[in-house]
Amino acid sequence: MQSRLDLIDDWLGLARRAGYDAARLAAHCGVTRRWLDHFFLENFGFNPGFWMHQVRMWDAFRLLAEGRSIKEACFELQFKSKAHFLHRFKRHFKCTPSEMIALYRKNQSFRAQNREHYTAEQSIPQWLHEQPWKLALETLTRRRIQSAATADLISE
């Protein structure tokens, strides 16, 4: 049986509009929080809170990489305080925002200077030169397809 959640295509937009809060996301989707948790666990293998935390952290990285201040990122991503943001960022990325942005800019500079010699196999981590906030959505979609394929195999 298909649920209304199966019809949603813009999970990233919904997560952002819901302020990265699972209860608000459930309300936006017109379902209970419990049903949203069940749907995510069954289809993607993790709960919506975990996924939204990943999206929120990559959104923080994106905002900082675009030159926004920590204070602006805190406000836009609806963190309670700058300290809360810094704690979450350090816990997620294992470094401070300034260390992360310095590493990002250093690698961007390296790539620009060595464009003709640069290959993707070199030591620059993949997430530094792709759009990392989209990786969470791609993972979500991939797991959704895998879950659907598994369900088809089981039902046969």
N, C-alpha and C positions, 0 to 999 in steps of 0.2 A: 504494500500500500504506500502510495506517495503522499508525503506531507507537504505543507506549504513551504517548509524550509528547503525542500528539494528544488524549488523554483527560484531561489535567491541566487543571483549571479554576482552581486557587488558586496561581498562580505567585508572587504576592506572599508568601503564607504560607510557601511552600517556600523562597523566597529568604531570608526572615528566619530560618527554622529552620536553614538551611544556613549561617548566619552570613555571608551575602553572599559566599560562596566558591563559584566555579563547580565545582570538583572535588567539594565536598561536596554541591552541588545535584545533580550527576550521580549520585552515590552514592544520594541520597534517591530519585531517579527510577529507579534500577536500570539505568542505562546508563553507558557510558564517557564521559569528558570529551570525547573527540573526537566521539562521536556527538551529544552535547548541543550542541557548537559547530556541527556540521553542521546540526542541526535548527534552531537559532536563525538561522543565516545564511540558510538556505533559506527559512524561513517568515517571519522578521521583518526580515531585512536587517542585523542586527548580532549581535555575539557576546554570550553570556550575561554575561560579565564586565562589559561596557559597561552593559548594562541594570541589573545588580545595583548597580553603582556609582551610577547615577541614583537608584534606589530608596533606597539607603543615604543619599545626600545629602539627599533629600527627607524621609526619616525623621528625619535629624538636625535639619533645619529644623523639622519638626513638634514634635519633643521640646523644642527650645528655645522655640518659640512657646507651648508649653503651660506654660512656666515652669521647665523642668528646667535644671539647671546644665550647663555644658560637661563637667564631670567625669562626671556621670551619663549624659549622651549618649554620651560616649566609651566608658564601660563597657557600656552597653546595646547599642551598635552594634559592639562588639568591635574598637575601634581599638587599636593597639599602645600608643599614648601620646597624651597631650593635644596634644603638638606635631604628631604625625602627623595627628590629627583637624583641627587648625587649618590645617595645610598643605593638606589635601585640601579642606576647606570653602572656604578662600580661593581655591584654584585653580578650584573648581567655580562658586562664586557671584560671584567677583571682588570680595568684600568680607569683612570679618571677621564672625563670628557676632553680636557685639554690634551692629555696624552694620546687619546684616540684620534683627535683631529690633527695633531701634529704628525702622527704616523700616516694618516690619510693624505695629508698635504705633501708630505715627503715622498710618498709613493706616487702621487699624481705628478709631482715635479719630475721624478725619475722617469716616469712613462713619457712625459712630454719631451724630455731631453733625449731619450733613447728610442724614440718612436720607430725608427727604421730597424733597430736591432732588437726591439722588444718582442718577445713571444709569450703566449699565454702560459707556457710551461714553466716560466721563471718563477722565482720564489714569492712574488707578490700574491697574497691571499686573494682568492676569487671574489670574496665578498667586498673587497675594497674598491674594485673597479666595476662592479655591476650595481644594479639598483637593489640593494639588500632588502628594502622593505617589501619588495615584491616576492622575495623568496618564501616568506611565510604563506602567502596566498598560493604560490605554486605548490608548496608542500601540502597545503590543505586540499587543493584540487587533485593532486596525485593520489593522496590517501583516499579521497572520495571515490576515484575511479577504481583503485585497488579494492576498496570495500565492496563496491558494486559488482566487480568481477568475482570476488569471493562469494558473495551472496548468490550470484547466478550459478556458480559451481555447486554450492550446497543445495540449492533448490532443484537441481537436475536429478 
